[in-house]
Each structure stands twice: as structure tokens, then as C-alpha cells.
Amino acid sequence: MLEYIVECYPDEELLVPCGLDDAVIGIDENSMRLIYSVSKCIEILMKDMDREKAVDFFEFNVCGGYVGERTPIWCDDDF
């Protein structure tokens, strides 16, 4: 998905968190912010740690930080 978005918007500066490319599920065209699946982010992080640590790491180090107006959108899709 990320490759497709980059191809569609070659002139945009997209903020791409390291290692989470496979968790991209879309883009908000109004703000040009990438949209990430929280459940996919957790799955990716669980390759290196257990679920509890992955959730803590994600909440504190990934979605917990504001990095400007292009900060990604985190879609909580784990119903």
C-alpha cells in the first residue's frame, strides 16, 4: 500500500515511521497524512517482543509522539 501511495503522490513529503511500512492502510488526502492500522503495527512489533511489550512500546514510542503536522493517523482497528 505504501508504495502505491508514494507513486500516487510523488511530490508529497510523507512521514513514514521506520519498520511499519506493512501497516499502512491509506492516506488522508486532506492533510496528506498516512493512516496506519494499529493492529498491524502491534503484529509487526511482536516479531521482536511479546504482545504486552509491543503494545506498551507502540503506545509510548510510536503513537504517543507528535512529530508535526504530518504525524500519521493511527486507526484503532482491533475490535
BELQUIZI-V605319 format. One record per residue. PSI is psi in whole degrees, 0 to 359 (* if undefined). OMEGA is omega in radians with two decimals (none if undefined). Layout:
# BELQUIZI-V605319
PSI | OMEGA
PSI | OMEGA
This chain:
# BELQUIZI-V605319
317 | -3.10
316 | 3.13
318 | 3.13
315 | -3.14
317 | 3.13
321 | 3.10
321 | -3.11
332 | -3.08
64 | -3.04
337 | -3.09
358 | -3.10
144 | 3.02
101 | -3.11
140 | 3.11
116 | -3.04
104 | 3.09
137 | -3.08
128 | 3.03
358 | -3.08
20 | -3.10
320 | -3.09
353 | 3.14
357 | 3.13
130 | 3.13
355 | 3.12
191 | 3.13
142 | 3.03
109 | -3.06
340 | 3.10
318 | -3.10
352 | -3.08
42 | 3.08
135 | 3.09
149 | 3.10
127 | -3.11
143 | 3.02
121 | 3.12
317 | -3.11
323 | 3.10
323 | 3.09
315 | -3.14
317 | 3.11
316 | 3.13
314 | -3.13
332 | -3.13
354 | 3.04
336 | -3.09
356 | -3.09
167 | 3.11
170 | -3.03
314 | -3.10
315 | 3.12
322 | 3.12
317 | 3.13
314 | 3.12
315 | 3.14
314 | -3.14
311 | -3.08
321 | -3.07
314 | -2.99
337 | -3.06
291 | -3.06
348 | -3.11
351 | -3.09
141 | 3.05
124 | -3.10
33 | 3.11
183 | -3.05
348 | 3.08
15 | 3.07
131 | -3.12
161 | 3.04
130 | -3.13
110 | -3.11
112 | 3.14
95 | -3.02
19 | -3.13
81 | -3.07
* | none
